[in-house]
Amino acid sequence: MHTGMIIKQLAIQKFGTVAEFARKMEKNPQTINKLFNTKNPGADTLTKVSEVLGVTIQHIVNYDNDHVLAESQIQEMEPIYGSQKLYPDNNEDNDLEKSMLRLNAYEKLFELKEKGVLTDEEFKIEKAKLLKL
C-alpha cells in the first residue's frame, strides 16, 4: 500500500472524515483526495501531515502494512462518523446527543465486525476510540 493510502487511513481513523482532515490541513477536500492518490508525497507535505496527525514521518512511511485497512474497509468505516459532530466545539452540546452519536457509531462498528470487514483487534481499537470521546 502506498504512502497516500496510509495517510488516508490514518486521517480517517483520527478525524473520521476527509472533510475534517482537509480542514485541519487547511486544504480543500479535492486537494486531500489527490494527496491520498500520491505514492510519494514531498517532504513538506509529509511534514505537515505528520504534524496534523500527531505522528512522525517515519511512522507514516514505515507503517506496518499488516495494520493498514483495505480501501473497502476504509470506505465502510468512513460513514461511521460521517458528518456527525463527535468532537463538539462548545460545551453547550447535549450529553444525551453525544451519547446517542457514540451508540450509533458503536452499532455501525459492530455491524462491520459481524460482516467480517473489521477483525476483532480492529474492532477493539475503534471501540476504544469511541469510549475516549
N, C-alpha and C positions, 0 to 999 in steps of 0.2 A: 504494500500500500504506500502511495507516495505522500510526501510531506503535506500537501494541501488537504488531502483526505484526513490525515491525522489531526491537523488543525481544526477541520470541521468537526470531527468527533469530540475533541476536547472543548471546543466552543459550545457545542450543543449540550454537553454534559454540564458545563459551568453556567451557561446563561439560558439554556432552554430553547432559545430561538436564534435564527440567523439575524433577525432584525435587532435583537438586543446586543448581540456580539458586534454588529455593524455600528450601533450607537456608541458602544464602549471604544471601538476602534476609530470613531469619528470619520466613518466612511459610509457610503450608501450600500444597501444590500447587494446591488449588482456588482460592485467592486469586490465585495466579500465573496460572492459566488465565483468570481474569476479567480480569487486567491485560492479557493477550495479546489480548483481545477489545475492549479500550478504545481508542477512536480518539484521544482527547486526555487522557492521564493528567495528574493535577495536578502542580504544581511540586515538592511534597515527594516524591512518588513518583518523578518523573524524577530528582531529586537522588540519591535512594537507589539507583536503578537504575544511574545513571551511575557512582556510586562502586563498586558491586559489579562492574560490567562493566569498570571501568577506562577509561571513555571520557567525553568531555564530553557535556553535554546537547545541544549543537549537533550533535555527531556523530550522536546518535540522531534528533533532529528533522529534520535536513537530510540524512539518509543518502541517498546516491545510489540511486535505485530500480533502476538497472542492476545493482547489486551485491546486491540483495535476492533471495533464492531464493523461488520459488513455494512455496505451502503444501505441495503434493505433494512437493517436493524436501526440505523440512524434515522431513516425516513419514518419508520414506525414509532420511534421514540420521540421525535420532534413534536408530534401533536399532543403528547402527554402534558407538556407545559403550554403549548400553543401561544395564544396572545394573553393567556391568563396572567395576572399580575401576582406572582408568588412572592415577590420582593417589594412590598408596598413602600412608597416614597414618604408617606406620612403616617403618623400614629393614630389617625382617625379611622383607619380601616377596621371594620368589624371583625372581631375574633372568630365569630361563627363563620363568616365568609371565608376567612383564611383556612379554617378547619375543613370546610367543605371543599375548597380547592385542593387541599392536601389529600383528602379522602378520594376525590375524583382521580387525582394523579396516581394514587396508590392502586386504585381499581384498574386503571389502564396498565400500570406496571404488571400487576398480577395477571391480567389477560395476556400480555406479551410473554410472560413466563409460561403460562399454560399452553400457548401456541408454539412454544419452543423457540421464540425469537430471542429471548434472553435466557442465559444459563442461570443456574441457582446463584452462582457467585455474582454475576452482573445484576441480578435482581436484588441481592443483599446490598450491593454498593449503592444502587439507585434508591432503595428503600431508606438507607442510612442518610442519604442526602435530603430526602423528604422530611425525615424526622428532625433534621437540623434547622429546617425553615421556621 
